[in-house]
Amino acid sequence: MNYTPAIDRLERPLRDLRVSVTDRCNFRCVYCMPKDVFNKDYRFLPRAQLLSFEEIERVVHAAAELGVTKVRLTGGEPLVRRDLEVLISQIRAIPGISDISMTTNASLLTRDRARSLRDAGLQRLNVSLDAMDDETFMRVNDVDVSVRTVLDGIENAAMVNFDSIKINMVVKKDLNDHSILPMARFFHGTGHILRFIEFMDVGNSNAWDLSQVITSGQIAAMINAELPLRPVEANYRGEVAKRWEYLDGGGEIGIISSVSEPFCGDCSRARLSATGSLYTCLFATVGHDLRPALREGDADAVRGKLQALWNARADRYSETRTQTAVVHIRPKVEMSFIGG
């Protein structure tokens, strides 16, 4: 049966669903889950409050009927949730879903785990790595995980032939901006796409300040001075990263510039929290609980709720963040709760 695609009030379709499978993570990155907030006394969600795989599958199925083709698994760190392969297999079987990816810190990605995820139907990986030297990287992750641990995970993923492996580096001034060129040098020519992400004001725990942002223009200029670049057209409308390729054929990089060059106008992404709340913007202050619709046991109820939420959407926070009336009105949801 064909259903009417979900289109929001700014004419943006629903195409991409980010699914957080857990609020837990084995890192305490300073820009996401700083230890002064997420410490030993912090109360993470009990397992019983998380959506089951069957409930997630039902939400994804409803979303696919409304136009979603891409699903990304996030967290927290998704690999801390057991039997993730079961969920991936369930999502792969949903008609209309053509792309399944995952964002991970790769510290738990053994060769066997990479193989089982690939066999289950996972197609692409985004791996978080914020520096090439241990001193800086450990200062970022704050749990003494080495760069080598993450590189081993990337190598394990490469051995099982994922369709693509992208490396994500969040850049924060005076924390790891000196690592921009070392990262570019290391991944140049590897076939992996390195993506630089401007430090964003997601959530409330990361003490964001505009003065700590290294802009996309600054990042591109820094790399271009040593490894000449040229801009490349986007792969599709709504692609979050601006693409650049090396003139010497060494591959490409991407730069995600939510702060300096907002891309809200083409945003087609919704986010499902591990507890079943739908967020229509990464910078949202509130979510919309889908559990009542799920508990009705009626697919029409879930699909109807999703469609109503998306049709009413008018989010464009990145384009309005500098307006006095918008900034700091209400606390935003933490990135560790809804994924990136």
ZAVEXKOL-205003 format. One record per residue (C-alpha): residue number from 1; residue in one letter; chain; x, y, z. Coordinates in Angstrom, 1 decimal, m for minus. Example, Ala and Ser with C-alpha at 12.3 -4.5 7.8 and 13.67 -1.06 7.14 Angstrom:
<nodes>
  nr rest kette     xx     yy     zz
   1    A     A   12.3   m4.5    7.8
   2    S     A   13.7   m1.1    7.1
</nodes>
This chain:
<nodes>
  nr rest kette     xx     yy     zz
   1    M     A    0.0    0.0    0.0
   2    N     A    1.3    3.5   m0.9
   3    Y     A    1.1    6.2    1.8
   4    T     A    1.5    9.9    1.5
   5    P     A    5.1   11.0    2.1
   6    A     A    5.7   13.1    5.2
   7    I     A    6.5   16.7    4.2
   8    D     A    7.1   19.4    6.8
   9    R     A    6.0   23.0    6.8
  10    L     A    9.1   24.1    5.0
  11    E     A    8.6   21.5    2.3
  12    R     A   11.3   19.2    3.6
  13    P     A   10.7   15.5    3.2
  14    L     A   11.4   12.9    5.9
  15    R     A   14.2   10.7    4.5
  16    D     A   16.6    9.8    7.3
  17    L     A   15.9    8.3   10.7
  18    R     A   18.6    8.3   13.4
  19    V     A   17.9    5.6   16.0
  20    S     A   19.6    5.8   19.5
  21    V     A   19.7    2.3   20.9
  22    T     A   21.2    3.3   24.3
  23    D     A   22.1    6.4   26.4
  24    R     A   25.2    4.7   27.7
  25    C     A   28.8    5.1   26.4
  26    N     A   32.2    3.9   27.4
  27    F     A   33.8    7.3   26.6
  28    R     A   33.3   10.6   28.4
  29    C     A   34.1   12.9   25.6
  30    V     A   34.3   16.5   26.9
  31    Y     A   32.1   17.8   24.1
  32    C     A   29.4   15.2   24.6
  33    M     A   29.4   13.4   28.0
  34    P     A   31.8   15.3   30.3
  35    K     A   32.7   13.5   33.5
  36    D     A   31.6   16.4   35.7
  37    V     A   28.0   15.6   34.6
  38    F     A   28.1   11.9   33.5
  39    N     A   30.0   10.7   36.6
  40    K     A   29.7    7.6   38.8
  41    D     A   26.5    9.1   40.4
  42    Y     A   24.8    9.7   37.1
  43    R     A   21.7    7.5   36.6
  44    F     A   21.5    6.0   33.2
  45    L     A   18.3    4.5   31.9
  46    P     A   17.5    1.0   33.2
  47    R     A   17.2   m1.6   30.4
  48    A     A   13.5   m1.9   30.9
  49    Q     A   12.9    1.7   29.8
  50    L     A   14.7    1.3   26.5
  51    L     A   12.7    0.5   23.4
  52    S     A   12.9   m3.2   22.5
  53    F     A   14.2   m4.2   19.1
  54    E     A   10.7   m5.1   18.1
  55    E     A    9.4   m1.6   19.0
  56    I     A   12.3    0.1   17.1
  57    E     A   11.5   m2.1   14.1
  58    R     A    7.8   m1.0   14.2
  59    V     A    8.8    2.7   14.2
  60    V     A   11.3    2.2   11.4
  61    H     A    8.6    0.3    9.4
  62    A     A    6.2    3.2    9.8
  63    A     A    8.9    5.7    8.9
  64    A     A    9.7    3.8    5.7
  65    E     A    6.1    4.0    4.7
  66    L     A    6.3    7.8    5.0
  67    G     A    9.5    8.1    2.9
  68    V     A   12.5    7.2    5.1
  69    T     A   15.1    5.2    3.2
  70    K     A   18.1    5.7    5.5
  71    V     A   18.6    4.5    9.1
  72    R     A   21.6    5.3   11.3
  73    L     A   22.1    3.6   14.6
  74    T     A   23.5    5.8   17.3
  75    G     A   23.7    6.1   21.1
  76    G     A   25.5    6.8   23.4
  77    E     A   27.8    4.1   22.0
  78    P     A   25.6    1.6   20.1
  79    L     A   28.0   m1.3   20.5
  80    V     A   27.4   m1.4   24.3
  81    R     A   23.9   m2.7   23.5
  82    R     A   23.9   m6.5   23.2
  83    D     A   22.7   m8.4   20.1
  84    L     A   22.6   m5.3   17.9
  85    E     A   22.9   m7.6   14.9
  86    V     A   19.3   m8.8   15.6
  87    L     A   18.0   m5.3   15.2
  88    I     A   20.1   m4.7   12.0
  89    S     A   18.6   m7.8   10.4
  90    Q     A   15.1   m6.7   11.3
  91    I     A   15.7   m3.3    9.8
  92    R     A   17.3   m4.8    6.6
  93    A     A   14.1   m6.7    6.0
  94    I     A   11.9   m3.6    6.0
  95    P     A   10.7   m2.6    2.5
  96    G     A   12.0    0.8    1.4
  97    I     A   15.1    0.9    3.7
  98    S     A   18.1    0.9    1.4
  99    D     A   20.8    2.2    3.7
 100    I     A   21.8    1.2    7.2
 101    S     A   24.7    2.8    9.0
 102    M     A   26.1    3.3   12.5
 103    T     A   28.0    5.9   14.4
 104    T     A   30.6    4.4   16.8
 105    N     A   33.8    5.1   18.6
 106    A     A   35.0    1.7   17.3
 107    S     A   36.8    0.9   20.6
 108    L     A   34.7   m2.3   20.9
 109    L     A   34.9   m3.2   17.2
 110    T     A   36.7   m6.5   17.1
 111    R     A   37.2   m8.3   13.8
 112    D     A   34.5  m10.8   14.7
 113    R     A   32.1   m8.1   15.7
 114    A     A   32.7   m6.2   12.5
 115    R     A   32.0   m9.3   10.5
 116    S     A   28.8  m10.1   12.4
 117    L     A   27.5   m6.6   11.9
 118    R     A   28.3   m6.6    8.2
 119    D     A   26.7  m10.0    7.8
 120    A     A   23.6   m8.8    9.5
 121    G     A   23.2   m6.0    7.0
 122    L     A   25.1   m3.0    8.3
 123    Q     A   26.5   m1.1    5.2
 124    R     A   28.4    1.9    6.4
 125    L     A   30.3    3.1    9.5
 126    N     A   31.0    6.6   10.9
 127    V     A   33.9    6.3   13.4
 128    S     A   34.6    9.1   15.9
 129    L     A   38.3   10.0   16.3
 130    D     A   39.3   13.4   17.5
 131    A     A   43.1   13.4   17.4
 132    M     A   46.1   11.4   16.2
 133    D     A   48.2   11.7   19.4
 134    D     A   47.3    9.9   22.6
 135    E     A   47.8   12.8   24.8
 136    T     A   45.1   14.9   23.0
 137    F     A   42.8   12.0   22.3
 138    M     A   42.8   10.8   25.9
 139    R     A   42.1   14.4   27.0
 140    V     A   39.1   14.4   24.7
 141    N     A   37.7   10.9   25.5
 142    D     A   38.7   11.2   29.2
 143    V     A   38.8    7.4   29.8
 144    D     A   42.4    6.7   28.6
 145    V     A   41.5    5.0   25.4
 146    S     A   44.4    5.1   22.9
 147    V     A   44.3    6.2   19.3
 148    R     A   45.6    2.7   18.4
 149    T     A   42.5    1.1   19.9
 150    V     A   40.3    3.1   17.5
 151    L     A   42.6    2.6   14.5
 152    D     A   42.4   m1.2   15.2
 153    G     A   38.6   m0.9   15.1
 154    I     A   38.8    0.9   11.8
 155    E     A   41.1   m1.7   10.4
 156    N     A   38.8   m4.5   11.5
 157    A     A   35.9   m2.7    9.7
 158    A     A   38.0   m2.3    6.6
 159    M     A   38.8   m6.0    6.5
 160    V     A   35.1   m6.9    6.2
 161    N     A   34.5   m4.5    3.4
 162    F     A   31.9   m2.1    4.6
 163    D     A   30.6    0.1    1.8
 164    S     A   32.2    3.1    3.3
 165    I     A   34.0    4.1    6.5
 166    K     A   34.0    7.8    7.5
 167    I     A   36.1    9.2   10.3
 168    N     A   34.4   12.0   12.3
 169    M     A   36.5   14.6   14.1
 170    V     A   34.8   17.2   16.2
 171    V     A   37.1   20.3   16.2
 172    K     A   37.3   22.5   19.3
 173    K     A   39.6   25.5   19.6
 174    D     A   42.5   25.0   22.0
 175    L     A   41.5   21.4   22.6
 176    N     A   42.4   19.5   19.4
 177    D     A   42.6   22.0   16.5
 178    H     A   46.3   21.3   16.3
 179    S     A   45.3   17.8   15.2
 180    I     A   43.5   18.9   12.0
 181    L     A   46.6   18.5    9.7
 182    P     A   47.9   15.3   11.3
 183    M     A   44.4   13.8   10.8
 184    A     A   44.3   14.9    7.2
 185    R     A   47.8   13.5    6.6
 186    F     A   47.0   10.2    8.1
 187    F     A   43.8    9.5    6.3
 188    H     A   44.9   11.0    3.0
 189    G     A   45.0    8.2    0.4
 190    T     A   43.5    5.5    2.7
 191    G     A   40.1    5.4    1.0
 192    H     A   38.4    6.5    4.2
 193    I     A   36.6    9.9    4.2
 194    L     A   37.7   12.2    7.0
 195    R     A   35.0   14.6    8.1
 196    F     A   35.6   17.6   10.3
 197    I     A   32.7   18.8   12.5
 198    E     A   32.4   22.3   13.9
 199    F     A   32.0   22.3   17.6
 200    M     A   28.2   22.6   18.1
 201    D     A   25.9   23.8   20.9
 202    V     A   24.2   20.5   21.2
 203    G     A   22.8   19.8   24.7
 204    N     A   23.8   21.8   27.8
 205    S     A   26.7   19.8   29.3
 206    N     A   29.5   20.8   26.9
 207    A     A   29.9   24.5   27.9
 208    W     A   29.7   25.5   24.3
 209    D     A   31.0   29.0   23.4
 210    L     A   31.1   30.5   19.9
 211    S     A   34.7   31.5   20.5
 212    Q     A   35.7   27.8   20.6
 213    V     A   34.5   27.1   17.1
 214    I     A   37.0   26.6   14.3
 215    T     A   35.0   27.3   11.2
 216    S     A   34.7   25.2    8.1
 217    G     A   36.5   27.9    6.1
 218    Q     A   39.4   27.9    8.5
 219    I     A   39.6   24.1    8.4
 220    A     A   39.6   24.0    4.6
 221    A     A   42.2   26.8    4.3
 222    M     A   44.5   25.0    6.8
 223    I     A   44.4   21.7    4.9
 224    N     A   44.5   23.4    1.4
 225    A     A   47.8   25.1    2.3
 226    E     A   49.5   21.7    2.5
 227    L     A   47.2   19.3    0.7
 228    P     A   45.5   21.3   m2.1
 229    L     A   41.7   20.9   m2.3
 230    R     A   38.9   21.7   m4.6
 231    P     A   35.1   21.7   m3.8
 232    V     A   33.0   18.8   m5.0
 233    E     A   29.2   18.7   m5.6
 234    A     A   27.0   17.1   m3.0
 235    N     A   26.1   13.5   m3.5
 236    Y     A   22.4   14.3   m2.8
 237    R     A   20.2   17.1   m1.5
 238    G     A   20.5   17.5    2.3
 239    E     A   24.0   16.0    2.6
 240    V     A   25.3   17.5    5.8
 241    A     A   29.0   17.7    4.9
 242    K     A   30.4   19.9    2.2
 243    R     A   32.7   17.8    0.1
 244    W     A   36.3   18.6   m0.9
 245    E     A   38.7   16.4   m2.9
 246    Y     A   42.5   16.4   m3.0
 247    L     A   44.0   17.6   m6.2
 248    D     A   46.5   14.8   m6.1
 249    G     A   43.9   12.1   m6.1
 250    G     A   44.3   11.3   m2.4
 251    G     A   40.5   11.0   m1.8
 252    E     A   38.2   13.5   m0.2
 253    I     A   37.2   15.1    3.1
 254    G     A   34.0   16.6    4.3
 255    I     A   33.3   19.5    6.6
 256    I     A   30.1   19.8    8.6
 257    S     A   29.5   23.5    9.3
 258    S     A   26.3   23.7   11.4
 259    V     A   27.5   26.9   13.1
 260    S     A   29.2   28.9   10.4
 261    E     A   27.1   27.8    7.4
 262    P     A   23.8   26.3    8.6
 263    F     A   22.1   23.7    6.4
 264    C     A   18.6   23.6    8.0
 265    G     A   16.9   24.3    4.7
 266    D     A   17.5   20.8    3.4
 267    C     A   17.4   18.9    6.7
 268    S     A   15.4   15.6    6.2
 269    R     A   16.4   13.9    9.5
 270    A     A   14.4   12.8   12.5
 271    R     A   15.8   11.2   15.7
 272    L     A   14.4    8.5   17.8
 273    S     A   15.6    8.3   21.4
 274    A     A   16.3    5.0   23.2
 275    T     A   13.1    5.6   25.2
 276    G     A   10.9    6.1   22.2
 277    S     A   10.7    9.9   21.9
 278    L     A   10.9   11.5   18.4
 279    Y     A   13.0   14.6   18.0
 280    T     A   12.6   16.6   14.8
 281    C     A   15.9   18.6   15.3
 282    L     A   19.3   17.8   16.8
 283    F     A   18.9   21.0   18.9
 284    A     A   15.5   20.2   20.1
 285    T     A   14.3   21.1   23.6
 286    V     A   11.5   18.5   23.8
 287    G     A   10.6   15.2   22.2
 288    H     A    7.4   13.5   21.3
 289    D     A    6.7   10.2   23.0
 290    L     A    5.7    7.4   20.5
 291    R     A    5.3    4.7   23.2
 292    P     A    1.5    5.2   23.6
 293    A     A    1.0    4.7   19.9
 294    L     A    3.3    1.7   20.0
 295    R     A    1.4    0.2   22.8
 296    E     A   m1.8    0.4   20.9
 297    G     A   m0.4   m2.3   18.8
 298    D     A   m1.7   m0.6   15.7
 299    A     A    0.6    0.3   12.8
 300    D     A   m1.7    3.0   11.7
 301    A     A   m1.4    4.7   15.1
 302    V     A    2.4    4.9   14.9
 303    R     A    2.5    6.0   11.3
 304    G     A   m0.2    8.6   11.9
 305    K     A    1.7   10.0   14.9
 306    L     A    4.9   10.2   12.9
 307    Q     A    3.2   11.9   10.0
 308    A     A    1.5   14.4   12.2
 309    L     A    4.7   15.3   13.9
 310    W     A    6.7   15.7   10.7
 311    N     A    4.0   17.6    8.9
 312    A     A    3.9   20.2   11.7
 313    R     A    7.7   20.6   11.8
 314    A     A    9.3   24.0   11.2
 315    D     A   12.7   23.5   13.0
 316    R     A   15.6   25.6   11.7
 317    Y     A   17.6   26.2   14.9
 318    S     A   21.0   26.6   13.3
 319    E     A   19.7   29.4   11.2
 320    T     A   18.2   31.3   14.2
 321    R     A   20.7   30.4   17.0
 322    T     A   22.1   34.0   17.0
 323    Q     A   18.8   35.6   17.6
 324    T     A   18.5   36.8   21.2
 325    A     A   14.9   35.6   21.5
 326    V     A   15.9   32.1   20.6
 327    V     A   19.2   31.4   22.5
 328    H     A   18.9   29.8   25.9
 329    I     A   15.1   29.7   26.1
 330    R     A   15.0   26.1   27.3
 331    P     A   17.6   23.4   27.9
 332    K     A   18.3   21.3   24.8
 333    V     A   18.3   17.6   24.8
 334    E     A   21.7   16.0   25.2
 335    M     A   23.4   14.5   22.2
 336    S     A   24.2   11.4   24.1
 337    F     A   20.4   10.8   24.4
 338    I     A   19.5   11.2   20.8
 339    G     A   22.7   10.6   18.9
 340    G     A   24.4   12.9   16.5
</nodes>
